[in-house]
């Protein structure tokens, strides 16, 4: 006889809890009055609120547990009968009897309820109380007796569960009633019975469901539906939190069952498809295509910037005249469209499994370009490899180029450079990295969007110096590229990327010197890619860009007010700086450069800084030698410069050897001791030769046996050593060559130099010491940068212990070099200070502090967060020598840059005032457009269309009125401040 199946385990009885009346009243509240309230400051921080809550933590916990139990009488909230169901979503979690629970939730069918089983509340659902959703007849049952729609005999697939997935417990939760439909709401996945209207004139079931706020997953006999609430919630989650469909549906399954989420019906694929349909419907509704009989054309399902000039929308223009001709007194750059171009290599896309079976819902209707015409352009365009005239940017542009499994290695496109709004129908896919043929198509499409009458545009692109050389030739050679000849394009490079170019690119392409552009950084598109950093379909990217532009639009009032205040302050501050400078002849040179920049970018080199690098020790030695030979110096002085320079090199070798001996310590190997001994021998030979030469240059008054000022303690103090500690590690304390004081002029006493007739050597050594300090600071900067780069590229990227150990050994080696050059500079500066140098030298050669030798990896990323208010140590800017009798280049540089800064701020003020007017005009134009649609809908007896049009018209009217009032108030306050 086969074994009988095991019985389902039952819930074992537990000991009855103590009756509620046996507990003392407010047992855990009795101690609440015993603690003294915290003395908190008037301004509360988040930590202050936490401290205030900590004494109440236990009380909150007890009250939270109290909610698990029913009231003592356990009565229905409505009829006062026995209450067995508690609604978790109704306010206060009231108790209901079965009948009241069903009747109270006819209009709230997606609440979750729990049933009292005598010991605790266990999860249940409204289907268990007999709730049925009736479509039509105000929620009542249809009087028609025949069931025209058999919704539960459909052909939708059934979920197949493996035997091991089924729970070994019994419960109502896993026994859904027959003839129920799967309805996905933002509260979870529900199984409820839905009955359609069966009247003769009733609409089809899918339309009935749609009218009641359900989006059916199929259309003949739907068995799955999504509420409008869950679709809206998913779209918002996707926009704000970048939540994928899989993660969102996983959340819904956990909300439905925290214990067995895998048993919740899987409707992930249906949600993916319905979300696409819902997104398309919402987009067409927003742009008024429910009020029109035609279908959308290129870029019509996309929102653009309200503050950029758009003829016929926020600017009135008569006929085909150019906007520059409407006002002869206005500046020529008044109507300039500014574009920024960039690529994003995170938004990649794999090849579809069945490309021939793909269904495109909005191909070319939004921000992404139409695929067919774009593919024809790529087939015709030649992939030209040009000789680079600037730094090599090809490595960046060819990112992901070798990834053959990707249909798209990224996206690129165009946005308005002033406000960061994507330009409709100007976003393209990359196939082999960021190539010119891709960006050519994007720029040409952007230049066609609402540009009638605009004759000037400024484009910012990371590699504009190279990209635009043959742009017009590429456009003329391709039938799919169109660019009007009347459009003048001014080239620019963003303020961050321009520092990766040659120095000449800065003044030629940076926005600070572009007339009519105002204050702009040209890098705003980098901030727009954050929401599009994961792979998506084109229609999803369209939706995300639409939302980005919408957020920019509703915040435009605040943005322009902020820009207005900055412009006011900028004009004041830049005017003060500019008025302190004399104009002289540089005004004509500035006008000549600006007028010639279009045809000859090199004309902007007038703004170039003519820096003079601080001279090295070799340069100073060469200059002193040439000066000595021309003055027919005495024989004892002809080689004195070389002799002093040799002495400085010996001092550096002494410090290096002293550091190495100290680092070696007492526990050294024979190889290490041999190496030190050999270095001692070589160094002693150099010192002996230097001392013998001193007899020639210092004369008979110098005695090599004299003891000059003892510098041993000075050197050790510079190296943060203690002589007592050092004596333990070296047995040759008094005879070590690294501690020998060589007879340099600054090491001798002043009276001894005077006795040796060597006072004229002190200025020579002082000059060479300056060169030595310059060399040491230069090497110090190089090693600190190497250290930062090692941390960024080696230490942080190490994936194993061996690689990390190797990386840290490299960092240690660089740190030792930093310590060596810091020690040399400290000793050099101390010797220089003996002669009481001038104020310029004191200002240039400052003391070197230990904390200044720390470096951050932000040196490699100056645009990193938190670096705005930080400054580098003084020695990072000591490279430029501003001295010399000829200061005219310095004054010219200050005048040209100050003039450019003042002009940009004045242009910014003019542009902001124009943008305020254009923004208000745009909102009024939108409000009028929707108002016309409302009247047309009323004439056609379409009340729903009219109501939506009225709501949209009111939204844009309120935006216009709010912006207009804020702009007028801001300008009036500014006028009053100026009058004072």
Secondary structure, DSSP 4 states (H G I P E B T S, - for coil): -PPPPPPPP-PPP-PPPPPGGGSPTTTTTTTTTSSPPP---SS--HHHHHHHHHTTHHHHHHHHHHTTSPPSS-B-TTT-SB--EEESSSTT--EE-HHHHHHHTSS-TT--EEEE-SSSEEEE-GGGGT-EEEPSGGGSPPS--S----GGG--PPPPPPPGGGS-SS--GGGSPPSS-EEEEETTEEEEEEEE---STTPPPHHHHHHHTTEEES-SSS--EEEEHHHHHHHHHHHHHH---HHHHHHHHHHHH-SS-GGGS---HHHHHHHHHHHHHHHHHHHTTTTS-SSPP-TTTT----SSS--BTTTB---TT--GGGS-TTS-TTSSEEEEEEEEESSS-EEPPTTGGG---SSTTTSSBPPHHHHHHHHHHS----PPPSSS--HHHHTTTTT-TTEEESEEEEEEETTT-PBPTT-BEEESSSS-HHHHHHHHHHHTTSS-TT--EEEEE-TTHHHHTTTHHHHHHT-TT----TT-EEEEEB-TTGGGGS-HHHHHHHBGGG-TT--S--S-GGGGGGGGG-S---HHHHHHHHHHHHHHHHHTHHHHHHHHHHHHHHHHHHHHHHHHTS--TTHHHHHHHHHHHTTT-GGGGGGG-----BPP-HHHHHHHHHHHHHHTT--GGGTTHHHHHHHHHHHHHHHHHHHHHHHHH-SS--HHHHHHHHHHHHHHHHHHHHHHHHHHHHH-TT--TTS-----HHHHHHHTT--HHHHHHH-S-TTT-GGG-----GGGS-HHHHHHTT-HHHHHHHHHHHHHHHHHHHHHHHHHHHHHHHHIIIIITT--SHHHHHHHHHHHHHHHHHHHHHHHHHHHHHHHHHTT---HHHHHHSPPPPGGGG---GGGS-TTSTT-TT----GGGGTTB---SS--HHHHHHHHHHHHHHHHHHHHHHHHHHHHHHHHHHHHHHHHHHHHHHHHHHHHTT-HHHHHHHHHHHHHHHHHHHHHHHHHHHHHHHHHHHHH-
